[in-house]
Amino acid sequence: MMPVYEGTNGRFYTERDVCRQLDTNVWRLCMWDETTGKELVETESAELMMLTPVNENELPEWVELKPAGRGRTIVDRRIEQD
């Protein structure tokens, strides 16, 4: 099962989403804690964001995981309903 992360910006990301942001240089990895799995990234706007792993069963009801390519991505159902 691939990890899901909660960002300090209030959004959720799958490992696929995080890798895509890092691979395209939208984010830059600043620190990674092997023990906790937390990652500190610098965003495109030069802000720091902490990504904390969360269990899928602890995700809010508005977060939906959908297949995307070889992984999954997050869909915010609050936005889809508007």
ZISULZI-V847232 format. One record per backbone hydrogen bond with DSSP energy under -0.5 kcal/mol. CO is the residue of the C=O (numbers start at 1). NH is the residue of the N-H. E is the energy in kcal/mol with one decimal. If there is no record, write none. Layout:
[[CO,NH,E] [CO,NH,E]]
//
This chain:
[[3,15,-1.4] [4,54,-2.8] [5,7,-0.5] [5,13,-2.6] [6,52,-2.5] [7,10,-2.3] [11,7,-3.3] [13,5,-3.7] [14,18,-2.3] [15,19,-2.8] [16,20,-2.3] [17,21,-2.0] [18,22,-2.3] [19,23,-3.2] [20,24,-1.7] [21,26,-1.9] [21,27,-2.0] [22,25,-1.3] [28,42,-2.9] [31,40,-2.9] [32,34,-0.8] [33,37,-2.8] [38,33,-2.6] [39,41,-0.5] [39,51,-3.3] [40,30,-3.1] [40,31,-1.7] [41,43,-0.5] [41,49,-2.7] [42,28,-2.2] [43,46,-2.2] [47,43,-3.3] [49,41,-2.8] [50,8,-1.4] [50,52,-0.5] [51,39,-2.3] [52,6,-2.8] [54,4,-0.7] [55,58,-2.0] [56,59,-1.5] [60,63,-1.8] [62,64,-0.5] [62,77,-3.1] [64,66,-0.6] [64,75,-2.8] [66,73,-2.7] [68,71,-2.4] [71,68,-2.7] [73,66,-2.8] [75,64,-2.4] [75,77,-1.0] [76,79,-1.0] [76,80,-1.4] [77,81,-1.5] [78,82,-0.7] [79,82,-0.8]]
//
